[in-house]
Amino acid sequence: MDANDILDYCLGKKGVSESFPFDNETLVLKVGTKMFLLMSLEKQPLQISVKTNPEWSEELREQHPQITGAYHMNKTHWNSVSLDGLKKDLILKLIDHSYDLVFKSLTKKMREEIEKL
């Protein structure tokens, strides 16, 4: 998967917006007002950061050398994922999981507004 594939997949989800709040090379995708994915557009191989529950984070890091604690993020909840060598279904599962975790953390009112979209 390349950056455009990731972006298209994420923008297909309800309530997702994109921005560059930190610099010109780190694309941030949010659901509502909260980040669920960061993507470094300059790094090769392509790398994303996603939120995962702590138990799954440990398991992922043990099974995949491409998955580590996310730089500048809470490493208990965020993983950096180098996409090189990972299967597409795992990448999509990580994105979906991150989106779902963040969506569930939004206020009830915001979740209801997004679900109407």
Buried (B, 14 or more C-beta within 10 A) or exposed (E): BEBEBBBEBBEEBBBBEEEEEEEEEBBBBBBBEEBBBBBBBEEEEBBBBBBBEEEEBEEBBEEBEBBBBBEEBEBEBBBBBBBEEBEEEBBBEBBBBBBBBBBEBBEEEBBEBBEEE
